[in-house]
Amino acid sequence: MSMLATRTKLSSVGLDIDGHEFRAVQLIRSPKGISTLAWAIFPRQHELSDGHHEELPPIEELQWASGVLARRGFVGTTISIAAPSAQCSSHVMDLPPAQSGAPIEQLAKMEVARAKKCGPEDFEIAQWSLPAKGRTHETLAVACPRSVIDYTIDQFTHSGLVPAGIDLLELAICRAASSENAENEINASLHIGWESSLAVITLGDSVIYVRRIERGASSVWELAKGRYRLSDRGADAIINDQRLADGASGYTKIKKTTWAGLAYELANELDVTIAYVSHSFRMAPLGKIRLSGYGSVNPVIDEQLDKILGIPIECSAPPELVKGIGRGQEVWALACRMSVAYGLAARFDQ
């Protein structure tokens, strides 16, 4: 075996699933850098009932998806997935600094257990130190119930897919961001999901605040199908920012109207979030808003964010994924939509 081959590493399959579709990315890391081995977006087999959009697919559907991935050029059955954000809770606490030698994780688990009124064995946490504010040393911990983790692992394992690890959605979003962060700059990543969206605020490279927004692209889909009586194909075109080949009557107006309500709500939620963080870190300048997920290149979203916040906006498309997809008008939209799958695959330590 050549030395080059021994220094090449294949990632797990980053698998991102919602009530609308599957998104998957697999990467290769070599001395030349990271490149995309395979990518795929394909629809769910069955339409889910209201209120169940974030549930895991049944084992039979996961087995079907595994077969699709194998036919699309993905290697192996090891996957990297994200914990459902609706099941996770965030906790900010005063703890000793990491360099003090104190058992930070143990202390954080005790604090979270006290807040959740449960035992420390009932959940798993990820925690990290927040940038200092004066003499305070705060830690942000994100907890996910052990029952959710066990169920998720069992569901995938029984379908033939092997979870290498369960990541946090906010960390996957930030990992996929295409720009470097200035050390003392506040940036916002807005990930527009299907049923809900997530605003992730960073200071430098540290995630300092996360806000879940209970609206997503499904509201656009339902409006297109309901009020405007579009077919599934027409609603897909609205969601994907495509033009219909047969020319839908008033398509441009419908697209603008269906996205307007979501754009307004997302912009206002993000405005409140950034205002809160800016008040806490008053000396830090504002940087950019990075968009990922559905509607990342939609001008209605851009216009509303610019109108309310006035902060530079960029499409958070990983360059390696853009290259892997190829050319065409939809490349950037697809890359932004698969950014979480990319961020999950980029965990080469799993």
Wavefront OBJ file of the C-alpha trace (Angstrom):
o trace
v 0.000 0.000 0.000
v 1.351 3.444 -0.898
v 2.032 6.093 1.722
v -0.586 8.324 0.084
v -3.235 5.660 0.558
v -2.393 5.243 4.253
v -2.818 8.981 4.777
v -6.246 9.075 3.132
v -9.276 8.889 5.435
v -12.875 8.226 4.499
v -15.551 9.909 6.596
v -18.723 8.406 7.963
v -21.832 9.202 5.933
v -23.273 12.447 7.245
v -27.013 11.737 7.268
v -29.550 14.533 7.798
v -33.245 13.584 7.773
v -36.405 15.634 8.146
v -40.086 15.138 7.322
v -39.492 16.009 3.660
v -36.281 14.328 2.520
v -32.991 12.549 3.199
v -29.696 14.407 2.696
v -26.353 12.615 2.776
v -22.683 13.524 2.226
v -19.478 11.468 2.429
v -16.026 13.055 2.362
v -12.427 12.006 1.798
v -9.505 13.676 3.563
v -6.051 13.377 2.019
v -2.810 15.385 2.089
v -4.370 17.529 -0.654
v -7.332 18.450 1.531
v -10.987 17.454 1.818
v -13.074 16.431 -1.194
v -16.573 15.044 -1.694
v -16.857 11.335 -2.434
v -20.664 11.188 -2.707
v -23.767 13.283 -2.047
v -27.486 12.670 -2.349
v -30.870 14.272 -1.747
v -33.979 12.124 -2.097
v -37.555 12.413 -0.792
v -39.091 10.548 2.100
v -41.153 7.520 1.150
v -44.221 8.584 3.087
v -45.740 11.952 3.945
v -45.815 12.366 7.719
v -48.824 13.542 9.675
v -48.810 16.970 11.334
v -46.727 17.141 14.473
v -44.578 14.124 13.588
v -42.162 15.684 11.109
v -39.129 15.286 13.360
v -39.675 11.638 14.265
v -37.187 9.112 12.920
v -38.320 7.135 9.873
v -39.469 3.552 10.525
v -36.865 0.803 10.176
v -38.238 -0.258 6.769
v -37.741 3.236 5.357
v -34.233 3.464 6.794
v -33.417 0.124 5.136
v -34.719 1.498 1.844
v -32.628 4.662 2.282
v -29.545 2.530 2.973
v -30.060 0.827 -0.371
v -30.393 4.191 -2.122
v -27.103 5.366 -0.590
v -25.301 2.211 -1.731
v -26.518 2.781 -5.293
v -25.427 6.436 -5.162
v -21.775 5.591 -4.506
v -21.565 5.857 -0.700
v -19.068 3.508 0.912
v -19.903 1.554 4.068
v -22.841 1.760 6.464
v -21.279 3.904 9.189
v -23.209 7.142 9.662
v -22.873 10.389 11.601
v -26.179 11.908 12.753
v -27.426 14.836 14.829
v -29.496 14.682 17.990
v -33.018 16.116 17.497
v -32.849 19.745 18.600
v -36.396 19.569 20.000
v -35.226 16.947 22.507
v -32.105 18.844 23.607
v -31.882 21.492 26.312
v -29.262 24.219 26.785
v -27.895 25.273 30.176
v -25.528 28.138 31.072
v -23.752 27.803 34.410
v -20.923 29.339 36.411
v -18.120 26.780 36.661
v -14.371 27.000 37.298
v -12.216 27.652 34.202
v -11.033 24.579 32.303
v -7.396 25.227 33.246
v -8.254 24.997 36.956
v -8.128 21.215 36.808
v -11.658 20.895 38.242
v -13.836 18.002 36.913
v -15.813 20.304 34.598
v -17.924 17.618 32.892
v -18.922 16.054 36.206
v -19.826 19.443 37.679
v -21.791 20.353 34.540
v -23.753 17.086 34.703
v -24.628 17.730 38.333
v -25.888 21.237 37.487
v -27.944 19.983 34.529
v -29.386 17.126 36.604
v -30.444 19.647 39.239
v -32.086 21.858 36.617
v -33.859 18.940 34.896
v -34.794 17.296 38.214
v -33.441 13.915 37.161
v -30.385 11.719 37.659
v -27.079 12.440 35.854
v -27.341 8.999 34.211
v -30.578 10.023 32.459
v -28.867 12.204 29.848
v -25.627 12.869 28.003
v -24.069 16.301 27.612
v -21.635 18.243 25.500
v -20.152 21.311 27.171
v -17.664 24.069 26.431
v -16.442 27.269 28.041
v -17.958 30.565 26.938
v -15.823 33.661 26.267
v -15.101 35.498 29.492
v -17.298 38.400 30.595
v -15.353 40.195 33.279
v -14.464 37.771 36.082
v -17.217 35.259 35.368
v -16.379 31.875 33.867
v -19.505 30.450 32.256
v -19.985 27.070 30.616
v -22.624 26.172 28.046
v -23.908 22.594 28.272
v -26.334 20.909 25.870
v -28.120 17.836 27.211
v -29.930 15.061 25.347
v -31.976 12.398 27.169
v -30.338 8.979 27.289
v -33.636 7.407 26.202
v -33.602 9.452 22.981
v -29.998 8.481 22.262
v -30.662 4.775 22.906
v -33.800 4.762 20.734
v -32.001 6.559 17.897
v -29.062 4.151 17.933
v -31.380 1.111 18.067
v -33.538 2.385 15.200
v -30.567 2.867 12.878
v -28.736 -0.283 13.986
v -31.754 -2.471 13.270
v -31.920 -0.978 9.780
v -28.307 -1.922 9.026
v -26.874 1.573 9.487
v -24.256 1.994 12.225
v -24.083 5.363 14.048
v -20.453 6.335 14.650
v -21.637 9.142 16.880
v -24.457 11.576 17.589
v -23.496 15.202 17.072
v -25.212 18.459 17.991
v -27.061 20.187 15.181
v -25.602 23.597 16.083
v -22.035 22.272 15.901
v -22.667 20.596 12.538
v -24.066 23.871 11.194
v -20.989 25.808 12.309
v -18.575 23.129 11.071
v -19.991 23.502 7.567
v -19.673 27.305 7.497
v -17.501 28.362 4.586
v -15.881 31.426 6.224
v -13.364 31.802 9.017
v -14.420 33.767 12.089
v -12.618 36.820 13.404
v -11.504 36.213 16.993
v -13.723 38.846 18.608
v -16.622 39.022 16.144
v -20.254 37.972 16.572
v -21.601 35.946 13.661
v -24.994 34.328 13.177
v -25.796 31.105 11.352
v -29.457 30.700 10.416
v -30.358 27.160 9.399
v -33.833 26.929 7.864
v -35.166 23.452 8.483
v -38.356 21.744 7.382
v -40.431 21.898 10.561
v -38.270 24.307 12.600
v -35.194 26.497 12.170
v -32.127 27.151 14.296
v -30.258 30.399 14.953
v -26.696 29.756 16.146
v -24.642 32.701 17.418
v -20.860 32.466 17.639
v -18.196 34.707 19.118
v -14.995 33.808 17.371
v -15.140 30.021 17.066
v -17.281 29.488 20.176
v -21.016 28.824 20.037
v -22.430 31.187 22.658
v -26.191 31.066 22.061
v -28.717 28.884 20.240
v -32.354 29.740 19.552
v -34.825 27.241 18.120
v -37.495 28.849 15.918
v -40.706 26.858 15.555
v -41.188 27.621 11.868
v -39.592 26.138 8.791
v -40.005 25.482 5.084
v -42.989 23.175 5.639
v -45.119 26.298 6.186
v -44.148 27.477 2.693
v -44.988 24.054 1.240
v -48.392 23.965 2.966
v -49.241 27.474 1.777
v -48.281 26.641 -1.814
v -50.364 23.463 -1.747
v -53.295 24.900 0.197
v -53.989 28.504 -0.731
v -52.514 28.308 -4.249
v -53.494 24.680 -4.964
v -50.140 23.780 -6.489
v -49.234 20.176 -7.188
v -46.419 18.439 -5.306
v -44.194 19.279 -8.270
v -45.212 22.930 -8.133
v -44.683 23.130 -4.372
v -41.256 21.501 -4.826
v -40.369 24.214 -7.337
v -41.340 26.861 -4.771
v -39.245 25.197 -2.057
v -36.262 24.570 -4.348
v -36.390 28.047 -5.949
v -36.821 26.462 -9.376
v -38.686 27.651 -12.438
v -41.369 25.371 -13.793
v -40.768 24.209 -17.353
v -44.433 24.608 -18.258
v -44.616 28.074 -16.667
v -46.958 28.272 -13.679
v -49.331 31.215 -13.801
v -48.107 33.973 -11.506
v -45.221 31.784 -10.312
v -42.969 34.670 -9.270
v -45.728 36.303 -7.227
v -46.667 32.976 -5.598
v -43.047 32.297 -4.687
v -42.655 35.709 -3.095
v -45.943 35.513 -1.201
v -45.422 31.996 0.143
v -41.935 32.790 1.479
v -42.775 36.276 2.812
v -44.382 35.193 6.096
v -41.580 32.796 7.013
v -38.931 35.347 6.016
v -40.520 37.998 8.256
v -40.739 35.674 11.270
v -37.177 34.365 10.868
v -35.785 37.888 10.526
v -37.573 39.085 13.667
v -36.520 36.045 15.704
v -32.920 36.503 14.582
v -33.071 40.226 15.365
v -34.137 39.507 18.952
v -31.421 36.861 19.286
v -28.605 39.074 18.007
v -29.779 41.999 20.134
v -29.646 39.813 23.250
v -26.154 38.510 22.488
v -24.852 41.970 21.515
v -26.029 43.320 24.866
v -24.114 40.554 26.665
v -20.914 41.081 24.637
v -21.051 44.825 24.031
v -17.482 45.263 22.815
v -17.739 42.637 20.059
v -18.559 43.890 16.532
v -21.196 42.195 14.390
v -19.956 40.115 11.461
v -22.235 38.211 9.069
v -25.385 36.161 8.805
v -24.728 32.770 7.203
v -27.706 31.012 5.682
v -28.106 27.266 5.284
v -30.965 24.848 4.733
v -34.064 25.551 2.663
v -34.332 28.957 0.986
v -30.661 29.835 1.502
v -30.447 31.562 -1.880
v -34.031 32.840 -1.889
v -34.080 36.634 -2.446
v -37.186 37.017 -0.258
v -35.226 35.734 2.759
v -32.238 37.946 1.925
v -34.383 41.062 1.484
v -36.215 40.601 4.778
v -33.036 39.919 6.771
v -31.361 42.936 5.209
v -34.381 45.137 5.909
v -34.640 44.232 9.600
v -31.017 43.575 10.564
v -28.850 45.306 7.956
v -25.996 42.816 8.453
v -24.060 41.283 5.508
v -25.519 37.950 4.400
v -23.787 35.001 2.756
v -24.786 31.548 1.596
v -23.140 28.964 3.872
v -22.182 26.488 1.161
v -19.075 24.348 1.897
v -16.668 24.917 -1.040
v -15.689 21.215 -1.171
v -19.346 20.285 -1.535
v -19.943 22.907 -4.226
v -17.057 21.390 -6.213
v -18.375 17.888 -5.651
v -21.854 18.721 -6.936
v -20.538 20.269 -10.143
v -21.988 23.039 -12.223
v -25.462 24.402 -12.744
v -27.838 27.004 -11.381
v -28.882 24.873 -8.420
v -25.381 24.095 -7.094
v -25.297 26.698 -4.334
v -28.856 25.981 -3.193
v -28.121 22.251 -3.030
v -24.836 22.764 -1.174
v -26.535 25.014 1.395
v -29.351 22.507 1.813
v -26.829 19.735 2.511
v -24.653 21.796 4.839
v -25.703 19.882 7.964
v -24.988 16.537 6.270
v -21.580 17.965 5.301
v -20.934 19.177 8.858
v -21.794 15.730 10.209
v -19.518 13.998 7.702
v -16.686 16.384 8.552
v -16.331 14.720 11.975
v -13.256 12.726 10.897
v -12.592 11.843 14.535
v -15.543 9.430 14.542
l 1 2 3 4 5 6 7 8 9 10 11 12 13 14 15 16 17 18 19 20 21 22 23 24 25 26 27 28 29 30 31 32 33 34 35 36 37 38 39 40 41 42 43 44 45 46 47 48 49 50 51 52 53 54 55 56 57 58 59 60 61 62 63 64 65 66 67 68 69 70 71 72 73 74 75 76 77 78 79 80 81 82 83 84 85 86 87 88 89 90 91 92 93 94 95 96 97 98 99 100 101 102 103 104 105 106 107 108 109 110 111 112 113 114 115 116 117 118 119 120 121 122 123 124 125 126 127 128 129 130 131 132 133 134 135 136 137 138 139 140 141 142 143 144 145 146 147 148 149 150 151 152 153 154 155 156 157 158 159 160 161 162 163 164 165 166 167 168 169 170 171 172 173 174 175 176 177 178 179 180 181 182 183 184 185 186 187 188 189 190 191 192 193 194 195 196 197 198 199 200 201 202 203 204 205 206 207 208 209 210 211 212 213 214 215 216 217 218 219 220 221 222 223 224 225 226 227 228 229 230 231 232 233 234 235 236 237 238 239 240 241 242 243 244 245 246 247 248 249 250 251 252 253 254 255 256 257 258 259 260 261 262 263 264 265 266 267 268 269 270 271 272 273 274 275 276 277 278 279 280 281 282 283 284 285 286 287 288 289 290 291 292 293 294 295 296 297 298 299 300 301 302 303 304 305 306 307 308 309 310 311 312 313 314 315 316 317 318 319 320 321 322 323 324 325 326 327 328 329 330 331 332 333 334 335 336 337 338 339 340 341 342 343 344 345 346 347 348 349 350
